[in-house]
Amino acid sequence: EFGHVLKEGPVEDFANRDRIMKLFRFHSTHDDGAEPTITLEDYIGRMKDKQDKIYYITAESFAAAKSSPHLGVFREKGIEVLLMHERVDEWMMSQVSEFDGKHFQSITSSELDLGDLEDKEEKQVHEKVAEENKDLVERMQQVLSEGVSEVKVSSRLTDAPSCIVQGAYDMSMHMQKILRTAGHSTPASKPTLEINPDHALVKRLHDEQDEARFSDWTRILYEQAVLAEGGELQDPYAFVSRLNKMLAELSGAGESGRIIT
């Protein structure tokens, strides 16, 4: 009942920060139950041997948090992630850096580093895959140059084709949306688009020679990643039109939606 107010405590009452934070209750990937029951002490007690950070994600709802594409590698490795979805969480985590000597790490940050949880062989494989997809990344970067700061091969995605990540000091898309809803302006920033080269859509894009179709596919991957991150599209109709066009082509229909025989 008092969760929202308690989460203002670590910022408003620094002297009692740790005592207040012990009272927090969260959802996490350890337990997808309807009620938040996970304490920070619970989380630390379950941390893996080589884990030195408390991983978390913020989203606009519990459903969005637990189905985020960013969770891919964490679920694969069995690394617990705190699922934060209350409006106060975004603000609180911008003011709180650690608990009980363990630093917090947002899994949506472009600076994400699993440290010793990722072995050397995995890093070498990722570097090789990134090199193999260098040309694709450059082509996508040219298409999205006005909207993203960088396109790169992801080491965090397992099932989703793409995701948006923010710089270490950039405001998340979710927080930008909250501020704009409240009538505030937000600083201009360009996120990074990460792609999953193992996903069928990205593989299709890799072999696409038609530049117009390549551009449409690239923008769809970017725009759906923005939506998944809780962001807003500047031109939703353009996204829907591109998506309908691609669906029509895949189904054997023309751009008008009529079946071609």
C-alpha positions in Angstrom: 0.0 0.0 0.0 2.9 2.4 0.7 5.2 1.2 -2.0 5.0 4.5 -4.0 5.8 6.7 -1.0 8.6 4.4 0.3 10.3 4.6 -3.1 10.7 8.4 -2.6 12.4 7.7 0.7 16.0 6.9 -0.5 16.2 10.3 -2.2 14.3 12.4 0.4 15.9 10.7 3.5 19.5 9.8 2.6 20.5 9.0 6.2 18.0 6.1 6.2 18.4 5.0 2.6 19.4 1.4 3.2 16.8 0.9 5.9 14.1 2.1 3.6 15.3 0.1 0.6 15.0 -3.1 2.6 11.3 -2.5 2.7 10.9 -2.4 -1.1 9.1 -5.2 -2.9 9.5 -5.9 -6.6 8.4 -8.3 -9.3 11.3 -10.2 -10.9 12.0 -12.9 -13.4 12.4 -15.3 -10.5 8.7 -15.2 -9.8 6.1 -13.9 -12.3 3.4 -13.8 -9.7 0.7 -11.1 -9.7 2.0 -9.5 -6.4 5.5 -7.9 -5.9 7.2 -10.0 -3.2 10.9 -9.8 -4.0 13.2 -7.9 -1.7 16.6 -6.6 -2.6 18.1 -8.9 0.0 16.2 -11.9 -1.6 17.8 -10.9 -5.0 21.3 -10.6 -3.6 20.9 -14.0 -1.9 20.2 -15.6 -5.3 22.9 -13.9 -7.3 25.2 -16.1 -9.3 28.8 -16.7 -8.1 30.4 -14.3 -10.5 27.6 -11.7 -10.5 28.4 -8.3 -9.1 25.4 -6.2 -10.2 21.7 -6.0 -9.5 20.1 -6.1 -12.9 16.7 -4.4 -13.5 14.4 -3.1 -16.2 11.9 -0.2 -16.1 8.7 -0.3 -18.3 5.3 1.2 -18.4 3.6 -1.9 -17.2 4.3 -5.3 -15.6 3.3 -7.1 -18.9 5.7 -4.9 -20.9 8.6 -5.5 -18.4 8.3 -9.3 -18.2 8.0 -9.6 -22.0 10.8 -7.2 -22.9 13.2 -8.4 -25.6 16.1 -7.2 -23.4 15.5 -10.1 -21.1 16.6 -12.7 -23.7 20.2 -13.4 -22.6 19.3 -13.1 -18.9 16.6 -15.7 -19.1 18.9 -17.9 -21.2 21.6 -17.6 -18.5 19.2 -17.8 -15.6 20.2 -14.4 -14.3 17.4 -12.7 -12.2 16.2 -9.3 -13.3 14.0 -7.0 -11.2 10.9 -5.9 -13.2 10.1 -2.3 -12.3 6.9 -0.8 -13.8 5.7 2.0 -11.5 6.1 5.6 -12.6 8.2 6.4 -9.5 10.7 3.6 -10.4 12.3 5.5 -13.3 12.9 8.6 -11.2 14.1 6.5 -8.2 16.6 4.6 -10.2 18.1 7.7 -11.6 18.9 8.7 -8.0 20.0 5.4 -6.5 23.2 3.6 -7.6 23.7 0.7 -5.2 22.4 -1.4 -2.3 24.5 -3.4 0.1 27.6 -2.8 -2.0 26.0 -4.0 -5.2 25.6 -1.6 -8.1 22.3 -1.4 -10.0 22.6 -2.0 -13.8 19.8 -1.3 -16.3 19.6 -4.1 -18.8 18.4 -1.5 -21.5 21.6 0.5 -21.3 24.0 0.5 -24.3 26.8 0.1 -21.7 25.5 -3.3 -20.5 28.4 -5.6 -19.6 27.9 -9.0 -18.1 31.5 -9.2 -16.9 32.5 -12.6 -15.8 29.0 -14.0 -16.5 30.0 -14.0 -20.2 33.0 -16.2 -21.0 35.7 -15.5 -23.4 34.4 -17.9 -26.0 31.0 -16.1 -26.1 32.8 -12.8 -26.6 34.8 -14.2 -29.4 31.8 -15.6 -31.1 30.0 -12.3 -30.8 32.9 -10.4 -32.3 33.0 -12.8 -35.2 29.3 -12.5 -35.9 29.5 -8.7 -35.7 32.3 -8.7 -38.3 30.2 -11.0 -40.6 27.3 -8.5 -40.4 29.4 -5.4 -40.8 28.0 -4.6 -44.3 24.4 -5.1 -43.1 24.9 -2.8 -40.1 26.3 -0.1 -42.3 23.4 -0.3 -44.8 20.9 0.0 -41.9 22.8 2.9 -40.4 22.5 4.8 -43.7 18.7 4.3 -43.7 18.2 5.3 -40.0 20.9 8.0 -39.8 18.4 10.6 -38.7 16.9 8.5 -35.9 19.6 6.5 -34.3 23.2 7.1 -33.3 24.4 3.6 -34.1 23.2 0.2 -35.4 25.1 -2.8 -34.0 24.8 -6.5 -33.6 23.3 -7.4 -30.2 24.6 -9.8 -27.6 21.5 -9.6 -25.5 18.7 -10.6 -27.9 17.7 -14.3 -28.3 14.1 -14.3 -29.7 13.4 -10.7 -30.9 14.8 -9.3 -34.1 15.8 -5.9 -32.7 15.7 -3.6 -29.7 16.4 0.0 -28.7 19.1 0.8 -26.1 19.9 4.1 -24.5 23.3 5.7 -23.6 24.4 5.4 -20.0 23.3 9.0 -19.3 20.4 9.3 -21.7 16.8 9.4 -20.6 14.8 6.2 -21.4 12.0 6.4 -23.9 9.5 5.5 -21.2 10.7 8.4 -19.1 10.5 10.8 -22.1 6.9 9.7 -22.7 6.0 10.3 -19.0 7.5 13.8 -19.1 5.9 14.7 -22.4 2.5 13.5 -21.1 3.0 15.9 -18.2 3.7 18.8 -20.5 7.5 18.9 -20.1 10.1 19.0 -22.9 12.7 16.3 -23.2 16.3 16.5 -24.4 17.0 15.4 -27.9 18.9 12.1 -28.1 19.5 9.3 -30.5 19.2 5.7 -29.3 21.2 2.7 -30.5 19.4 0.0 -32.5 20.6 -3.5 -31.8 19.8 -6.3 -34.2 19.7 -10.1 -33.8 21.5 -11.7 -36.8 20.0 -15.1 -36.0 16.4 -13.9 -36.4 14.6 -14.9 -39.6 13.6 -11.2 -40.4 17.2 -10.0 -40.1 18.5 -12.9 -42.2 15.9 -11.9 -44.9 17.1 -8.3 -44.6 20.7 -9.4 -45.1 19.9 -10.9 -48.5 17.6 -8.1 -49.7 18.9 -6.4 -52.8 16.0 -4.1 -53.5 16.9 -0.8 -51.8 13.3 0.4 -51.3 12.3 -2.9 -49.8 15.4 -2.9 -47.6 14.6 0.6 -46.4 11.1 -0.4 -45.5 12.2 -3.6 -43.6 14.9 -1.6 -41.7 12.4 1.1 -40.6 9.9 -1.5 -39.5 12.5 -3.2 -37.3 13.4 0.1 -35.8 9.9 1.3 -35.3 8.6 -1.9 -33.7 11.7 -1.7 -31.4 10.7 1.8 -30.3 7.1 0.7 -29.6 8.4 -2.3 -27.6 10.5 0.1 -25.5 7.4 2.2 -24.6 8.3 5.0 -27.0 6.2 6.9 -29.5 6.4 7.0 -33.3 6.5 10.4 -35.0 4.5 9.0 -37.9 2.4 6.0 -36.8 0.5 5.9 -40.1 3.7 5.5 -42.1 4.7 2.6 -39.9 1.3 0.9 -40.4 1.4 1.5 -44.1 4.9 -0.1 -44.4 3.8 -3.0 -42.2 0.7 -3.6 -44.3 2.7 -3.4 -47.5 5.1 -6.1 -46.3 2.3 -8.3 -45.0 0.5 -8.0 -48.3 3.7 -9.0 -50.2 4.3 -12.0 -47.9 0.7 -13.2 -48.3 0.8 -13.0 -52.1 -1.3 -9.8 -52.4 -0.4 -6.6 -54.0 -0.1 -3.2 -52.2 -3.9 -2.8 -52.5 -4.4 -6.0 -50.5 -5.9 -7.9 -53.5 -4.7 -11.4 -54.0 -2.4 -11.8 -57.0 -3.0 -14.9 -59.1 
